[in-house]
Amino acid sequence: LLFVPLVLLNRRHRGRRTPPFSLLVVAGSGGHTTEILRLLSCLSESYSPRHYVLADSDKMSEAKIRSFEQKRAETFPESQFSLDRIPRSREVRQSWISSVVTTLHSILYSLPLTYKRKPDLILCNGPGTCVPVCLSAFLLGLLRIKKTIIVYVESICRVETLSLSGKILYYFSDYFIVQWPDLKKKYPKSVYLGRIV
């Protein structure tokens, strides 16, 4: 899944020993976290440290992440991870106008966090929390502070239309992956890999 971004990062470090790649993962409540952890289970130990970002009101994801990392540490004992929280950018059924304000508030928290972590790669799959994080990373790239590769994987449940996060990040991600052929037809920039979770 992440072979292409890995090749691009390897080119940057050609002639040197391949270092670990700092990975920032945006978790979301419910199925988003389950899907993203399935993707992470396929990654090698090179993706370390892993920095997880979740909404401050998300109570379930932290337990899932800690359980996943505990099992991963059995295979990779030097595995490192961190957990950070930011304000949720949009609640379910929140009005569009108020969501603009809450998203801006979330971006204010995301900018210093993204600057502090300076990830090589961001992996996300649709929770609203990923929008301010990815926009912050995109802005740091524009300012030439840190170029981060953004990989967005649209959720398996999105068969014909993109999620709101997907509609926004379609224009900002480096790799936009969909899991259904109809979405590839509608969104030509996307990469169709079939079902990956």
C-alpha positions in Angstrom: 0.0 0.0 0.0 2.6 2.5 1.0 5.3 1.3 -1.4 5.2 4.4 -3.7 5.7 6.9 -0.8 8.4 4.7 0.6 10.3 4.7 -2.7 10.0 8.5 -2.9 11.4 8.9 0.6 14.2 6.4 -0.2 15.3 8.6 -3.1 15.7 11.5 -0.7 18.1 9.4 1.4 19.9 7.6 -1.4 23.5 6.6 -0.6 22.7 6.5 3.2 21.4 3.8 5.5 17.6 3.8 5.3 16.3 5.6 8.4 13.0 5.0 10.1 10.1 7.1 8.8 8.1 9.1 11.2 4.4 8.3 10.6 1.5 10.4 11.8 -1.8 8.4 11.9 -5.2 10.1 12.3 -7.6 7.9 14.2 -11.4 8.4 14.3 -14.1 7.0 16.4 -15.9 3.8 15.4 -14.9 2.0 12.2 -12.3 4.5 11.1 -9.9 3.4 13.9 -10.5 -0.3 13.2 -9.8 0.2 9.5 -6.6 2.3 10.0 -5.2 -0.2 12.5 -5.7 -3.0 9.9 -3.6 -1.0 7.5 -0.9 -0.4 10.1 -0.7 -4.1 10.8 0.8 -4.5 7.3 3.6 -2.0 7.8 7.2 -2.9 8.6 9.2 -1.6 11.6 10.6 1.2 9.4 7.5 3.2 10.1 8.5 4.4 13.6 7.8 6.3 15.6 4.0 6.3 15.0 2.2 9.4 16.2 -1.5 9.0 16.6 -3.8 12.0 16.6 -7.4 11.6 17.8 -10.2 13.9 18.7 -10.4 15.0 22.4 -14.0 13.6 22.6 -13.0 10.2 21.2 -12.9 7.8 24.1 -12.8 4.4 22.3 -9.9 4.8 19.9 -7.2 5.2 22.6 -7.9 1.8 24.1 -7.8 0.2 20.6 -4.5 1.9 19.7 -2.8 0.9 23.0 -3.9 -2.7 22.5 -2.6 -2.7 18.9 0.7 -1.2 20.0 1.1 -3.7 22.8 0.7 -6.6 20.4 3.0 -4.9 17.9 5.7 -4.6 20.6 5.8 -8.4 20.9 7.1 -8.5 17.3 9.0 -5.2 17.3 10.3 -4.6 20.8 11.8 -1.2 19.9 8.5 0.0 18.5 7.7 3.6 19.5 4.4 5.5 19.5 2.7 8.6 21.0 -0.9 9.8 21.4 -2.0 13.4 20.9 -5.4 14.9 21.1 -6.9 17.9 19.3 -10.4 19.4 19.4 -12.9 17.7 17.1 -13.3 19.7 13.9 -16.9 18.6 13.3 -19.5 16.7 15.3 -22.1 14.4 13.6 -25.0 16.5 12.4 -23.2 19.8 13.2 -24.3 22.7 11.0 -22.0 23.8 8.2 -21.5 27.3 9.5 -20.5 26.3 13.0 -18.3 23.5 11.7 -16.1 26.2 9.9 -15.5 27.8 13.3 -14.7 24.5 15.0 -12.4 23.4 12.2 -10.4 26.6 12.4 -10.2 26.0 16.1 -8.9 22.5 15.5 -6.3 23.8 12.9 -4.9 26.2 15.6 -4.2 23.0 17.7 -3.0 21.0 14.7 -0.3 23.5 13.4 2.0 23.3 16.5 1.4 19.6 16.8 2.3 18.9 13.2 5.3 21.2 13.5 6.5 19.4 16.7 6.1 15.9 15.2 7.3 16.8 11.7 6.1 13.5 10.2 7.5 12.1 6.9 4.1 10.6 6.2 0.5 11.1 7.2 -1.9 8.2 6.9 -5.7 8.9 7.3 -8.9 7.4 6.2 -11.7 9.8 6.7 -12.5 11.0 10.2 -13.1 14.7 10.4 -10.1 15.1 12.6 -7.8 14.4 9.6 -8.8 17.6 7.8 -7.1 20.1 10.1 -4.1 17.8 10.6 -3.6 17.4 6.8 -4.2 21.1 6.1 -1.6 21.9 8.7 1.0 19.6 7.2 0.2 21.0 3.7 0.8 24.5 5.0 4.1 23.5 6.6 5.1 22.1 3.2 4.1 25.4 1.4 6.3 27.3 3.9 9.1 24.9 3.2 9.4 23.9 6.9 8.7 20.2 6.3 7.4 18.3 3.3 5.1 15.6 4.4 3.6 13.0 2.1 -0.2 12.7 2.7 -1.8 9.4 2.0 -5.6 9.3 2.2 -7.5 6.0 2.1 -11.2 6.4 1.6 -13.3 4.1 3.8 -14.5 0.8 2.4 -18.1 1.9 3.1 -17.8 4.7 0.5 -18.9 2.9 -2.7 -20.3 5.7 -4.9 -19.5 9.0 -3.2 -16.7 10.4 -1.2 -17.0 11.4 2.5 -16.8 15.1 3.3 -13.2 14.6 4.4 -12.4 12.9 1.2 -14.0 15.7 -0.9 -11.7 18.2 0.8 -8.5 16.1 1.0 -8.8 14.9 -2.6 -7.1 18.2 -3.5 -4.4 18.2 -0.8 -3.3 14.6 -0.6 -0.3 13.2 -2.5 -2.0 9.8 -2.8 -5.7 9.4 -2.7 -6.7 5.7 -2.5 -10.2 4.4 -3.2 -11.5 0.9 -2.7 -14.3 0.8 -5.3 -14.0 1.2 -9.1 -16.9 3.6 -9.4 -15.0 6.1 -7.3 -12.0 5.9 -9.5 -14.2 6.7 -12.5 -15.6 9.8 -10.8 -12.3 10.9 -9.3 -9.5 10.4 -11.9 -6.7 11.5 -9.5 -7.5 8.6 -7.1 -5.7 5.3 -7.1 -7.9 2.2 -7.1 -6.3 -0.8 -5.3 -9.4 -2.9 -4.7 -10.3 -3.8 -1.1 -7.4 -3.2 1.2 -9.0 -3.4 4.6 
